[in-house]
Every structure is written in structure tokens, then in C-alpha cells.
Amino acid sequence: MQRSLPLEKPDLETYPATLDLARKQAARCQRCPLYLHATQTVFGEGPKHALIMFVGEQPGDKEDLAGRPFVGPAGKLFDQMLDEAGVAREKCYVTNAVKHFKNEPRGKFRLHKRPDAGEIEACKWWLRIEKKLVRPRLFVALGATAAFSLTGNGKDILKRRGHFEQTGDGTPVLITVHPSSLLRVRDAADAARAKSLFRGDLKKIAVKIPEAA
């Protein structure tokens, strides 16, 4: 779906002072071509001083239409796993490394396409703003794209999952998979194991930041 509204590039010299201002600016972002085929920008949500910031890859079809992150099937599973891991959802800020839905039309459907390095780099502007304004005590990278955006390395996620790394400023980053990967596991036993591993990763949050429980 191509957008017809006139768009403005954000000011590259100054950061907006609040998340609300950042969200308004991001709504008109054209830092990369992804805005051309997305319904709208999907900015992050959560308390302005959240303890934990979860970073996913990009909005999916449901998020693109709703304009909110983590509201589709993977988001519902994410909420369930957080609850089971004992992490208070209201203490978390959720966002994505890329704020527009990259997709390929296929009949009545729009198929997800992974953002490339240039698109991730262009959208770091908004993630830097969220990091600066929220100042979480812990980041959680959900998948390879998020890990790349936060740590500069998006490789070997399955080997790194469950471990704490750091952003450039020293803030800890817990590496894990994206909850959407759990939905792609068809075998019941394998799916149960995948959920157990993901839940185990999330349980490390409350150990690292006890106030997050």
C-alpha cells in the first residue's frame, strides 16, 4: 500500500525531547524506502522510564495495520511468556529495530521480508532516541535483527541466546529469539521445548533486574 501523505525527513541534528514528540516525528519518516509500502510507522510503546526495553525485528502485518507493536499472534505469545516468566509487562517498553513493515505482496497477503543492513542502520535513528529517552536498565534483543541493531552482531543467535552482552554504552543486552520463531514450530514436542527455552531466557530478566518482577 503506497502512502500518499506528504512526508518529511526528521531533523538529523537534534533529538525530540519526549517520546510523544518522537512518535509524531517518526510518523512522517522517510529515512529509507520502506515507508512507501507500509501503512504507517509503528513506534515503540511503554512507560517512559521502563526498566526493560524489548527490541524486535519489525512490525508484522497486524502491527502495521494497528499502528502498535507486538499486537499480532507473536505479540500475544510474547505477553503469555512474559507472564509465565514472572516479568511485569507494565514495566517493559517494546519496540522494533525497524519501524516500517517490509513486505512482499502475494495475492491477498503481504509476506514478511527481513530488513537489510541499510534499512536497519537508517532506523537506528529512532532506536537511539528511544534508548536515550527511556534509559532502560536492560535491553532484550528478540532475534538477529535486534541483536545486530543493539550490539553490531546479528550472527549465531542460537549460540548466544540466554547470554548477556552489552550495547556500546555498556547497558546489558539479553540475547534471545523472536517469539514469532516459536509459532513456526509445527511438531508439538518441539514447540513445547522451544517455548520452555524462551521462557527460561525471559526468567533471567528478573534475576538480573529483580524490580522487573
URJO-V497715 format. One record per run of one state. SS is the DSSP state (a for helix, b for strand, c for the rest). FROM is the first residue (numbers start at 1). LEN is the number of residues. Records with the same first field share a line. If there is no record, write none. Layout:
SS=FROM-LEN / FROM-LEN
This chain:
c=1-18 / 27-6 / 38-7 / 46-6 / 59-2 / 67-6 / 86-3 / 99-4 / 107-2 / 113-4 / 135-3 / 143-1 / 152-5 / 161-3 / 167-5 / 177-3 / 184-4 / 209-1 / 213-1
a=19-8 / 33-5 / 61-6 / 73-13 / 89-3 / 117-18 / 144-8 / 157-4 / 180-4 / 188-21 / 210-3
b=45-1 / 52-7 / 92-7 / 103-4 / 109-4 / 138-5 / 164-3 / 172-5
